[in-house]
């Protein structure tokens, strides 16, 4: 392998001749062997979009030659189009508030621009990583802006999957609207409900999560680009300062605005905490739904057995024929991971000091991971679980008939104490509530059937209500 010599404030170092990255990137790659991963592709693309916008804004301000502007823009376009990603070699978890990520982008873009202009990599007198590619910028306004652009795009993908989930749940709501089952509170029989009503509740919860995520996006559209090191705009040309955000808005297609208080927007990263919180809340919802599905499908012979989940793979290496609820299980594990990420993001945001939060790399690593994991988890949840759920209508009906929970519907007609006595007797003797009431002549059969009509028990209905006084004698 051939090398070229590059120098920085620490000293000189050999860099592979064919590498688009430079000395700063190489030092960072050696210093930060943490996760073994590379930076998020969308994040790299966002960095290139920022550098492209900066080159155009600086070019329009006539701060460097048009040829340099064009070369930088072409190099950025190649990265945006998916090229040169192998040159972004730094671990996403890094010290320095993201300076290494910013310099990785500056060096790759500079060296590619040098090639476009006919030079050799490392000839920074032609295009310089700091003086040209990073002109008018700082890590401290570039990195948070790239983080916001990336999160916005990842959130759009997650929200699209959640909308698909909402639609799938709504279809199940309609499919199961006539399936009467026993509702349960604290894992004990409560009162009847339809399976469709339960799925409608899931749909409502997911729709609420979508709204939260949509609201959280608004804060991310406010960026500090142009504020440079601490939000004061030091070293940013006035014309560049006025052009950079509108230019970036055109390049990204996102409705970005400059923060009114650039110092605040540089110091504080609470917007990422808010987004993470909304993602965590959605994860909690998804895990709760997953837990419900596992309970309702349990057995299938010795549990509730009210629904069937799609059989996706063998459930045991020793028990033949066993099928486990693997998709709800993985959805819950996704939720656990997201909840853990949220704690890391919260602590990293709290640890900011004075004019900068140095821990944005770990914030972005966990935030991007949370959104992507949520997106992928919901995708498999829909495809491999929700759409294939079927109901065991007869099992559900039999459980309702045999439950003492239906006594609650009769309580207004015979009084609480008498209803409780009937419930205790049913539990002790194994008789059904219906049989006791009819055999004891407490209510007429036709009257009981009206009260216990499944629709009447699962919706607010106007029923004929006899006076309690004539029916309060204890059984």
Phi and psi in degrees as a GROMACS rama.xvg file:
@    title "Ramachandran Plot"
@    xaxis  label "Phi"
@    yaxis  label "Psi"
@TYPE xy
-93.7164  153.915  UNK-2
-130.315  159.064  UNK-3
-121.58  152.82  UNK-4
-95.5518  126.815  UNK-5
-124.391  154.366  UNK-6
-128.516  150.583  UNK-7
-141.511  -168.607  UNK-8
-68.3197  -16.484  UNK-9
-85.547  -33.7582  UNK-10
154.983  -159.161  UNK-11
-104.976  153.436  UNK-12
-154.709  143.532  UNK-13
-80.8827  131.167  UNK-14
-119.717  136.769  UNK-15
-52.5623  132.945  UNK-16
-57.4895  -35.6462  UNK-17
-87.9184  -1.23335  UNK-18
-75.1951  136.476  UNK-19
-80.3242  -25.114  UNK-20
-76.809  168.172  UNK-21
-124.149  -157.923  UNK-22
-66.2642  -39.4169  UNK-23
-63.553  -44.6633  UNK-24
-62.4068  -41.9385  UNK-25
-64.3532  -42.505  UNK-26
-61.9345  -43.2849  UNK-27
-63.6003  -39.8014  UNK-28
-62.8704  -34.7747  UNK-29
-75.5611  -32.4479  UNK-30
-78.9222  -34.4837  UNK-31
-114.941  77.9733  UNK-32
-103.029  78.3486  UNK-33
-107.84  -65.1994  UNK-34
-94.1563  -19.7461  UNK-35
78.0411  8.37855  UNK-36
-108.839  169.264  UNK-37
-102.18  166.579  UNK-38
-63.2572  150.42  UNK-39
-56.7264  134.054  UNK-40
-59.8285  -42.2488  UNK-41
-63.534  -34.9975  UNK-42
-66.2453  -43.5586  UNK-43
-60.1894  -42.9307  UNK-44
-61.5398  -41.6823  UNK-45
-63.0192  -41.2311  UNK-46
-59.0956  -43.0196  UNK-47
-65.1467  -37.2825  UNK-48
-64.6557  -39.5038  UNK-49
-64.7264  -44.5037  UNK-50
-65.0605  -35.8645  UNK-51
-65.0292  -47.0541  UNK-52
-60.9888  -40.6974  UNK-53
-64.9411  -41.0692  UNK-54
-62.204  -42.5846  UNK-55
-66.0155  -45.5417  UNK-56
-64.5113  -41.4328  UNK-57
-68.2274  -36.0037  UNK-58
-65.3666  -42.3202  UNK-59
-67.327  -27.102  UNK-60
-82.5533  -0.684466  UNK-61
58.8029  41.2135  UNK-62
-89.9896  -15.5486  UNK-63
-153.008  169.01  UNK-64
-61.3488  152.284  UNK-65
-61.5576  -33.6836  UNK-66
-63.8813  -38.4263  UNK-67
-67.0402  -43.8733  UNK-68
-56.6963  -49.2484  UNK-69
-62.3602  -41.4143  UNK-70
-65.0775  -42.5331  UNK-71
-63.9036  -43.1923  UNK-72
-62.0014  -42.6582  UNK-73
-63.3732  -42.6111  UNK-74
-62.8027  -41.9945  UNK-75
-64.1421  -40.7889  UNK-76
-61.6522  -37.0789  UNK-77
-62.6503  -42.2363  UNK-78
-66.3704  -43.0693  UNK-79
-60.2356  -33.3544  UNK-80
-84.5171  6.0303  UNK-81
100.466  4.86355  UNK-82
-91.6508  163.245  UNK-83
66.7747  10.3508  UNK-84
-62.5385  -30.2762  UNK-85
-66.0343  -13.1854  UNK-86
-85.375  -7.43597  UNK-87
-95.4179  92.7438  UNK-88
-105.553  2.27  UNK-89
-86.4052  141.247  UNK-90
-60.5343  138.636  UNK-91
-64.1401  -24.4235  UNK-92
-95.0055  112.658  UNK-93
-148.743  150.053  UNK-94
-77.681  170.137  UNK-95
90.5676  16.5631  UNK-96
61.3536  19.1349  UNK-97
97.1086  7.32656  UNK-98
-57.7308  -38.7233  UNK-99
-65.7322  -39.8033  UNK-100
-64.5655  -42.1134  UNK-101
-63.3055  -44.0297  UNK-102
-70.5811  -32.5148  UNK-103
-57.9633  -45.5185  UNK-104
-65.2784  -44.694  UNK-105
-59.484  -44.074  UNK-106
-71.1402  -42.8679  UNK-107
-63.4594  -45.4939  UNK-108
-65.7664  -41.9199  UNK-109
-61.788  -47.4724  UNK-110
-66.9075  -36.0445  UNK-111
-69.5291  -38.3789  UNK-112
-64.2784  -38.1242  UNK-113
-59.5488  -45.7282  UNK-114
-59.5347  -44.6317  UNK-115
-58.9328  -34.807  UNK-116
-85.9313  3.59278  UNK-117
95.1403  4.71516  UNK-118
-93.9899  -176.026  UNK-119
-107.453  148.02  UNK-120
-52.1198  136.776  UNK-121
94.1561  -9.13516  UNK-122
-84.5631  75.3327  UNK-123
-75.3187  -2.96629  UNK-124
-69.9615  -18.7268  UNK-125
-84.7638  -56.8632  UNK-126
-136.38  123.261  UNK-127
-101.833  138.128  UNK-128
-58.3417  -40.464  UNK-129
-89.984  -48.9328  UNK-130
-71.9583  -27.9557  UNK-131
-109.465  -61.1212  UNK-132
-65.0394  -37.2505  UNK-133
-98.3241  12.0754  UNK-134
-58.8892  130.258  UNK-135
76.8554  9.29771  UNK-136
-125.72  168.446  UNK-137
-141.133  155.915  UNK-138
-51.3159  -33.4563  UNK-139
-76.8001  -12.4113  UNK-140
-112.083  -22.9839  UNK-141
-73.4795  -50.5239  UNK-142
-65.2052  -48.9057  UNK-143
-62.7356  -33.8208  UNK-144
-66.5776  -43.3508  UNK-145
-63.177  -38.5267  UNK-146
-62.2835  -39.3468  UNK-147
-69.858  -43.7583  UNK-148
-60.6301  -44.9225  UNK-149
-62.6021  -46.3019  UNK-150
-63.2011  -40.8923  UNK-151
-57.9414  -44.0158  UNK-152
-71.0596  -39.7801  UNK-153
-65.7993  -38.3051  UNK-154
-63.0416  -37.6401  UNK-155
-59.205  -40.9491  UNK-156
-65.8244  -42.6713  UNK-157
-64.3109  -43.2688  UNK-158
-64.3206  -37.9309  UNK-159
-61.3056  -41.8728  UNK-160
-66.041  -39.3837  UNK-161
-66.1448  -35.6342  UNK-162
-64.7426  -39.1047  UNK-163
-63.4067  -39.8434  UNK-164
-63.7493  -43.3088  UNK-165
-58.3264  -43.3039  UNK-166
-64.7672  -40.9503  UNK-167
-65.6689  -40.3266  UNK-168
-66.8424  -36.7593  UNK-169
-65.0384  -37.774  UNK-170
-63.5668  -40.5407  UNK-171
-67.4064  -35.8675  UNK-172
-56.5016  -45.242  UNK-173
-70.6567  -39.1786  UNK-174
-63.6981  -34.1228  UNK-175
-105.136  17.2076  UNK-176
-65.8484  -21.6986  UNK-177
-105.298  8.62426  UNK-178
-90.8766  105.348  UNK-179
-83.8123  132.82  UNK-180
-140.256  173.916  UNK-181
-88.796  126.409  UNK-182
-78.603  152.394  UNK-183
-134.53  138.687  UNK-184
-124.942  134.499  UNK-185
54.2413  35.0279  UNK-186
64.9648  17.9551  UNK-187
-118.183  152.944  UNK-188
-54.9981  134.706  UNK-189
-117.184  -103.089  UNK-190
-134.216  162.408  UNK-191
-64.4298  153.864  UNK-192
-152.006  160.162  UNK-193
-93.7494  149.332  UNK-194
-60.5098  -33.9211  UNK-195
-61.7699  -39.2442  UNK-196
-64.4309  -37.4294  UNK-197
-64.0843  -42.962  UNK-198
-70.0269  -30.6509  UNK-199
-63.9467  -39.9208  UNK-200
-62.6727  -39.243  UNK-201
-62.0073  -42.7302  UNK-202
-60.2771  -44.5292  UNK-203
-61.2623  -42.2953  UNK-204
-64.8604  -42.8724  UNK-205
-65.6187  -40.0699  UNK-206
-62.7268  -36.4065  UNK-207
-65.9437  -39.2883  UNK-208
-63.935  -39.5276  UNK-209
-59.8417  -43.2018  UNK-210
-63.2887  -40.0308  UNK-211
-61.7765  -44.555  UNK-212
-65.5885  -38.655  UNK-213
-62.9056  -42.2938  UNK-214
-65.1866  -37.916  UNK-215
-66.3388  -24.3549  UNK-216
-65.3055  -30.1207  UNK-217
-60.9638  -41.662  UNK-218
-64.1437  -31.6171  UNK-219
-71.9033  -18.2908  UNK-220
-77.9031  -9.04659  UNK-221
-95.0354  114.648  UNK-222
-119.624  161.966  UNK-223
-107.27  15.6102  UNK-224
-61.8108  129.761  UNK-225
107.707  -16.7742  UNK-226
-79.5209  -13.7543  UNK-227
52.1133  -127.275  UNK-228
-67.6205  -47.9316  UNK-229
-132.414  11.0743  UNK-230
102.263  -1.94428  UNK-231
-88.7714  -9.67466  UNK-232
78.0361  17.605  UNK-233
-56.3182  132.018  UNK-234
76.4385  4.79956  UNK-235
-94.9974  122.407  UNK-236
-61.9207  142.894  UNK-237
-59.5858  -42.7267  UNK-238
-68.721  -41.2845  UNK-239
-58.4704  -45.1525  UNK-240
-56.6409  -40.9562  UNK-241
-76.5934  -24.1555  UNK-242
-95.0684  -24.6575  UNK-243
-63.484  -45.2012  UNK-244
-70.5322  -46.878  UNK-245
-57.9454  -36.4545  UNK-246
-66.7065  -44.4569  UNK-247
-64.4778  -36.4872  UNK-248
-60.8755  -41.1731  UNK-249
-67.4132  -41.2138  UNK-250
-67.8323  -42.4096  UNK-251
-84.8251  -24.9752  UNK-252
74.8871  12.9637  UNK-253
-103.131  149.042  UNK-254
-83.0003  69.0422  UNK-255
-86.2242  144.723  UNK-256
-133.826  153.317  UNK-257
-82.2328  139.068  UNK-258
-63.0434  142.558  UNK-259
-66.886  -36.5029  UNK-260
-115.315  96.1375  UNK-261
-68.8608  -28.541  UNK-262
-68.4621  -45.8356  UNK-263
-58.7182  -45.2732  UNK-264
-67.9246  -22.5016  UNK-265
-85.8095  -37.8273  UNK-266
-71.2075  -42.2866  UNK-267
-112.033  140.6  UNK-268
-122.469  29.928  UNK-269
-62.5539  -23.5494  UNK-270
-62.0601  -34.0528  UNK-271
-73.1635  -31.0818  UNK-272
-66.3196  -40.6514  UNK-273
-63.4413  -43.1219  UNK-274
-63.757  -46.4381  UNK-275
-60.0181  -38.2528  UNK-276
-63.4116  -41.0852  UNK-277
-66.0904  -38.2095  UNK-278
-66.2241  -43.0302  UNK-279
-61.0492  -43.8581  UNK-280
-60.2204  -41.9485  UNK-281
-63.503  -40.5923  UNK-282
-62.6577  -39.0715  UNK-283
-62.5112  -43.896  UNK-284
-58.2554  -46.7989  UNK-285
-65.2275  -36.7488  UNK-286
-69.4116  -38.7202  UNK-287
-63.398  -43.3903  UNK-288
-61.185  -43.4735  UNK-289
-61.3363  -41.6172  UNK-290
-62.0473  -41.802  UNK-291
-61.0061  -44.4348  UNK-292
-64.2232  -38.3516  UNK-293
-66.2056  -39.1428  UNK-294
-66.793  -48.0322  UNK-295
-66.5292  -25.1178  UNK-296
-96.5174  2.19408  UNK-297
-62.8696  150.264  UNK-298
125.487  -105.356  UNK-299
-77.8669  -14.5225  UNK-300
-94.4953  -30.7446  UNK-301
-110.209  8.91042  UNK-302
-115.852  -150.709  UNK-303
-68.5807  -47.2075  UNK-304
57.5792  30.6029  UNK-305
-81.1202  -28.6346  UNK-306
-132.336  162.757  UNK-307
-115.844  127.726  UNK-308
-90.6261  150.336  UNK-309
-58.1333  135.068  UNK-310
-79.1852  115.367  UNK-311
-106.258  -26.3179  UNK-312
-169.131  162.315  UNK-313
-58.917  141.793  UNK-314
-98.2112  -5.85869  UNK-315
-153.857  148.432  UNK-316
-89.3798  -6.71611  UNK-317
-125.607  -25.8525  UNK-318
-104.022  103.615  UNK-319
-61.4247  139.351  UNK-320
80.3317  -2.73574  UNK-321
-76.2519  130.353  UNK-322
-121.544  124.753  UNK-323
-100.589  155.284  UNK-324
-80.8757  66.573  UNK-325
-67.0474  -30.587  UNK-326
-73.5369  -48.2781  UNK-327
-58.8465  -34.4995  UNK-328
-62.9012  -43.4416  UNK-329
-72.2201  -31.3219  UNK-330
-63.8103  -39.4713  UNK-331
-67.1408  -37.6898  UNK-332
-66.4774  -36.2114  UNK-333
-58.4233  -44.7112  UNK-334
-61.514  -43.163  UNK-335
-59.3866  -42.5222  UNK-336
-65.3248  -42.085  UNK-337
-63.8364  -40.9769  UNK-338
-62.0178  -42.0579  UNK-339
-63.6668  -42.4796  UNK-340
-59.8214  -39.2052  UNK-341
-62.3462  -36.9838  UNK-342
-66.4247  -41.8369  UNK-343
-61.591  -45.2563  UNK-344
-61.5594  -42.3134  UNK-345
-61.1222  -46.3752  UNK-346
-68.2366  -38.2393  UNK-347
-66.5462  -38.5722  UNK-348
-67.1906  -39.3086  UNK-349
-65.8437  -27.0398  UNK-350
-81.5978  -0.146094  UNK-351
-59.3298  148.629  UNK-352
-132.79  127.143  UNK-353
53.5978  -118.989  UNK-354
-86.1855  0.766648  UNK-355
-156.944  146.821  UNK-356
-99.7659  115.422  UNK-357
-79.8004  -4.37908  UNK-358
-107.094  22.3838  UNK-359
-59.9532  -34.6146  UNK-360
-56.0757  -43.7248  UNK-361
-73.4644  -30.2323  UNK-362
-61.7149  -48.972  UNK-363
-69.4792  -39.2897  UNK-364
-56.2563  -46.5989  UNK-365
-77.2463  -36.4813  UNK-366
-67.7405  -47.6223  UNK-367
-60.5296  -42.3526  UNK-368
-61.6298  -40.3096  UNK-369
-63.421  -46.5593  UNK-370
-66.6974  -42.6469  UNK-371
-66.8507  -39.9089  UNK-372
-67.1535  -38.8201  UNK-373
-61.1791  -46.7452  UNK-374
-59.0055  -49.3135  UNK-375
-68.4262  -38.1878  UNK-376
-63.8063  -44.739  UNK-377
-64.8822  -37.3699  UNK-378
-59.219  -47.9379  UNK-379
-72.1525  -29.9334  UNK-380
-61.2949  -44.6691  UNK-381
-66.2817  -56.6623  UNK-382
-66.6149  -41.4007  UNK-383
-104.285  1.26761  UNK-384
-138.164  -68.9521  UNK-385
-55.7418  -50.2319  UNK-386
-65.6071  -20.5101  UNK-387
-101.417  6.11136  UNK-388
-70.3394  134.944  UNK-389
-124.963  159.028  UNK-390
-105.412  142.222  UNK-391
-95.4558  82.0057  UNK-392
-58.8033  -41.9854  UNK-393
-66.9078  -41.0453  UNK-394
-60.5954  -45.8697  UNK-395
-59.5724  -44.9751  UNK-396
-64.4328  -42.7276  UNK-397
-64.3515  -37.3178  UNK-398
-66.4294  -36.3457  UNK-399
-64.7881  -48.241  UNK-400
-61.5978  -35.5865  UNK-401
-88.1338  -5.41172  UNK-402
-84.5959  147.614  UNK-403
-83.0193  -5.12218  UNK-404
-62.7697  -24.3253  UNK-405
-69.1882  -12.6864  UNK-406
-59.2145  -25.9511  UNK-407
-60.9864  -36.6294  UNK-408
-68.8738  -24.6848  UNK-409
-90.4422  -19.4491  UNK-410
-51.4755  -43.899  UNK-411
-62.459  -18.8041  UNK-412
-94.6729  -23.2333  UNK-413
-126.4  -5.6131  UNK-414
92.8448  152.328  UNK-415
-63.8899  -47.127  UNK-416
-64.2711  -42.4377  UNK-417
-66.5046  -39.6407  UNK-418
-62.491  -41.0466  UNK-419
-64.3739  -38.4965  UNK-420
-63.6396  -42.125  UNK-421
-63.4324  -42.4646  UNK-422
-61.2323  -43.9031  UNK-423
-63.2403  -42.324  UNK-424
-63.8433  -42.0242  UNK-425
-61.628  -42.0493  UNK-426
-66.5954  -36.7398  UNK-427
-75.8039  -40.7706  UNK-428
-97.7813  -19.0708  UNK-429
88.0194  -2.43254  UNK-430
-67.3615  156.223  UNK-431
-85.6418  154.463  UNK-432
-57.9053  -41.246  UNK-433
-60.2958  -46.5384  UNK-434
-62.4516  -42.505  UNK-435
-62.0885  -45.4051  UNK-436
-65.0321  -41.4418  UNK-437
-73.4159  -45.286  UNK-438
-63.9748  -32.6301  UNK-439
-87.6981  -2.31897  UNK-440
66.4402  27.852  UNK-441
-72.4669  -39.517  UNK-442
-137.18  153.257  UNK-443
-70.1742  149.675  UNK-444
-58.8947  -42.662  UNK-445
-64.5451  -37.7962  UNK-446
-67.6944  -41.9555  UNK-447
-63.791  -40.8751  UNK-448
-64.3641  -35.0104  UNK-449
-66.7097  -44.878  UNK-450
-64.0135  -41.3983  UNK-451
-92.9179  10.9774  UNK-452
-58.2986  127.937  UNK-453
-50.33  -41.421  UNK-454
-66.2806  -37.5074  UNK-455
-68.0757  -29.7039  UNK-456
-82.3871  -15.9319  UNK-457
-114.153  4.4431  UNK-458
-142.273  158.748  UNK-459
-77.1726  115.327  UNK-460
-128.195  154.24  UNK-461
-92.4263  108.318  UNK-462
-112.652  154.743  UNK-463
-67.8794  132.436  UNK-464
-125.099  108.034  UNK-465
-70.4179  162.851  UNK-466
-68.0862  140.422  UNK-467
-70.3534  -30.9791  UNK-468
-57.2387  -32.4195  UNK-469
-83.6387  1.59039  UNK-470
-129.677  12.8003  UNK-471
-89.883  -1.82468  UNK-472
-60.6122  137.878  UNK-473
-72.6167  141.342  UNK-474
